[in-house]
Amino acid sequence: METLINAGTNIYILGVEMNVPIPRKPRPLRKTDPYRLLRSDGTPNFDDNIFKVEKELYFIARREPRIVSPSTVIRRALEEMSTYGRSLLVSLSDRRLHGLLTLGDLISYLGGGEYFKIVANRHKYNIYSALEKEIVETIMAKNPISLYVDDTLINVLEAMIVHGIGVIPILNRDNTIYGIITEHDLVKYLYGIIKTGLKAREAMSTPVLTISINSTLGKALETMSTYGFRRLPVTSGNTVVGILTAMDIVKYFGSHRVYGDTSTGDIREVHSKKIEDLMTSSLVTVKPDDDLAVAIQEMVDKGVSSALVVDDEGVLQGIITERDVLYALTITGYRAG
């Protein structure tokens, strides 16, 4: 995650003044600048069609979020996330939201970011201790952005765009958990209702950060945490041969396969594993001049979160993620870049 400074900038969302933190420094690779998507008055320039389909979140939020307690051990959280493929809400028996555990939190802990210092210092790199003794409360987001179930689609889109997040817990008015909404949910909901008329090249993000097929798990973890990406196209020479996602890594740890790849119990031994053994070779690809609808349909049908844009020679030109799709569906005049 980006480090934020205390100072912020004031913007206006539906006429309400908000102070939004500014990143300490911009990331050097593709990331949509949320402020580029705001009008001069600070409000997102939503397509008129969004207001026509606006509904309360009762109709959109998933009602059965996966919930773990703050004292759940990391191993169990990995198992839950790898089985159900979604972020975990953290709560006690009162069903009040205590935190949120995301893929990014786990990637950081497993070797990519600041949370890995816990593994190094407290657990002395011992994988069994790190997974069996550390608890979710240590690495969860303790004050995640949330909305109420009687808020609207516009509220969700504003929160995601301004804060650059892809998952929002939804609460009842008594502050108990109702459900959860993700970018994936919104893409599925809006696709078929709103058309963009865009080509793939107009919605794709570029340049794309890739990783060599000869790279290691440790390098992938570090890269994901450094740049905040959940997916890395895998290349051999100039050819894309697969994709490695944060969920692939979580499933590797959550399925316990990781234990068979260490003889010493040192997690750094696991970090030397080649990503070729973890990546997915089945890809969703489109051509730059294909209609964006083709990419969205493929993503929805195959249940994946991205499509790669390649030319006739198979050379990677860009990537279309669920966030790119969401912006293309909702922001007037949106063009990636």
WOJO-V44977 format. One record per backbone hydrogen bond with DSSP energy under -1.0 kcal/mol. NH is the residue of the N-H (numbers start at 0). CO is the residue of the C=O. E is the energy in kcal/mol with one decimal. If there is no record, write none. Layout:
# WOJO-V44977
NH/CO/E ; NH/CO/E
This chain:
# WOJO-V44977
4/21/-1.3 ; 8/19/-2.2 ; 10/17/-2.6 ; 12/15/-2.5 ; 15/12/-2.1 ; 17/10/-3.2 ; 19/8/-2.9 ; 21/6/-1.1 ; 23/2/-2.0 ; 35/32/-1.3 ; 36/33/-1.0 ; 37/34/-1.2 ; 38/42/-3.0 ; 41/38/-2.3 ; 44/36/-1.5 ; 45/43/-1.8 ; 46/329/-3.5 ; 49/46/-1.6 ; 52/48/-1.2 ; 56/150/-1.5 ; 58/55/-1.6 ; 60/56/-2.5 ; 61/179/-2.5 ; 67/88/-2.6 ; 71/68/-1.8 ; 73/133/-2.2 ; 74/130/-2.8 ; 76/72/-1.8 ; 77/73/-2.6 ; 78/74/-2.1 ; 79/75/-2.4 ; 80/76/-2.7 ; 81/77/-2.5 ; 82/78/-1.7 ; 83/79/-2.4 ; 84/80/-2.2 ; 87/100/-2.6 ; 88/65/-2.5 ; 89/98/-2.6 ; 90/67/-2.5 ; 94/91/-1.9 ; 97/89/-3.4 ; 98/89/-1.3 ; 99/140/-1.7 ; 100/87/-3.0 ; 105/101/-1.6 ; 106/102/-2.7 ; 107/103/-2.1 ; 108/104/-1.9 ; 109/105/-2.6 ; 111/106/-2.1 ; 112/107/-1.7 ; 115/112/-1.5 ; 116/113/-1.7 ; 117/114/-1.5 ; 119/115/-2.3 ; 120/116/-3.1 ; 121/117/-1.8 ; 122/117/-1.3 ; 124/118/-2.6 ; 125/122/-2.4 ; 126/264/-3.0 ; 129/125/-2.5 ; 130/126/-1.9 ; 131/127/-2.4 ; 132/128/-2.2 ; 135/71/-2.8 ; 136/69/-2.3 ; 137/134/-1.4 ; 138/135/-1.3 ; 139/135/-1.7 ; 140/99/-2.9 ; 146/168/-2.1 ; 148/170/-2.5 ; 150/147/-2.1 ; 152/54/-1.2 ; 155/151/-1.7 ; 156/152/-2.6 ; 157/153/-2.7 ; 158/154/-2.1 ; 159/155/-2.5 ; 160/156/-2.5 ; 161/157/-2.8 ; 162/158/-2.0 ; 163/159/-1.1 ; 167/180/-2.9 ; 169/178/-2.5 ; 170/146/-3.0 ; 171/175/-3.1 ; 174/171/-2.0 ; 176/94/-2.8 ; 177/169/-2.9 ; 178/169/-2.1 ; 179/61/-1.3 ; 180/167/-2.1 ; 182/165/-2.0 ; 185/181/-1.9 ; 186/182/-2.6 ; 187/183/-2.1 ; 188/184/-2.0 ; 189/185/-2.9 ; 190/186/-2.3 ; 192/189/-2.1 ; 193/189/-2.0 ; 199/289/-2.9 ; 200/287/-2.5 ; 201/198/-1.0 ; 202/199/-1.0 ; 203/199/-1.8 ; 204/318/-3.2 ; 210/232/-2.3 ; 212/234/-2.3 ; 214/211/-2.0 ; 216/272/-2.7 ; 217/270/-2.8 ; 219/215/-2.0 ; 220/216/-2.7 ; 221/217/-2.2 ; 222/218/-2.5 ; 223/219/-2.6 ; 224/220/-2.1 ; 225/221/-2.5 ; 226/222/-2.2 ; 227/223/-1.5 ; 231/243/-2.9 ; 233/241/-2.9 ; 234/210/-2.2 ; 235/238/-2.8 ; 238/235/-1.6 ; 240/233/-2.8 ; 241/233/-1.3 ; 242/279/-2.0 ; 243/231/-2.6 ; 245/229/-3.2 ; 248/244/-1.5 ; 249/245/-2.3 ; 250/246/-2.6 ; 251/247/-1.6 ; 252/248/-2.0 ; 253/249/-3.5 ; 254/250/-2.0 ; 255/252/-1.1 ; 257/251/-1.2 ; 258/255/-1.1 ; 259/256/-1.2 ; 260/257/-1.4 ; 266/124/-3.0 ; 268/265/-1.7 ; 270/266/-1.6 ; 272/269/-2.0 ; 274/214/-2.2 ; 276/273/-1.4 ; 277/274/-1.9 ; 278/274/-2.3 ; 279/242/-3.0 ; 285/307/-2.4 ; 289/286/-1.8 ; 291/197/-2.8 ; 293/290/-1.6 ; 295/291/-2.4 ; 296/292/-2.5 ; 297/293/-2.1 ; 298/294/-2.4 ; 299/295/-2.7 ; 300/296/-2.8 ; 301/297/-2.2 ; 303/298/-1.8 ; 306/319/-2.3 ; 307/283/-2.9 ; 308/317/-2.7 ; 309/285/-2.4 ; 310/314/-2.0 ; 313/310/-1.9 ; 316/308/-3.6 ; 317/308/-1.5 ; 318/204/-1.8 ; 319/306/-3.1 ; 321/304/-1.3 ; 324/320/-2.4 ; 325/321/-2.6 ; 326/322/-2.4 ; 327/323/-2.4 ; 328/324/-2.3 ; 329/325/-1.2 ; 330/326/-2.7 ; 331/44/-2.9 ; 333/330/-1.7 ; 335/201/-2.4
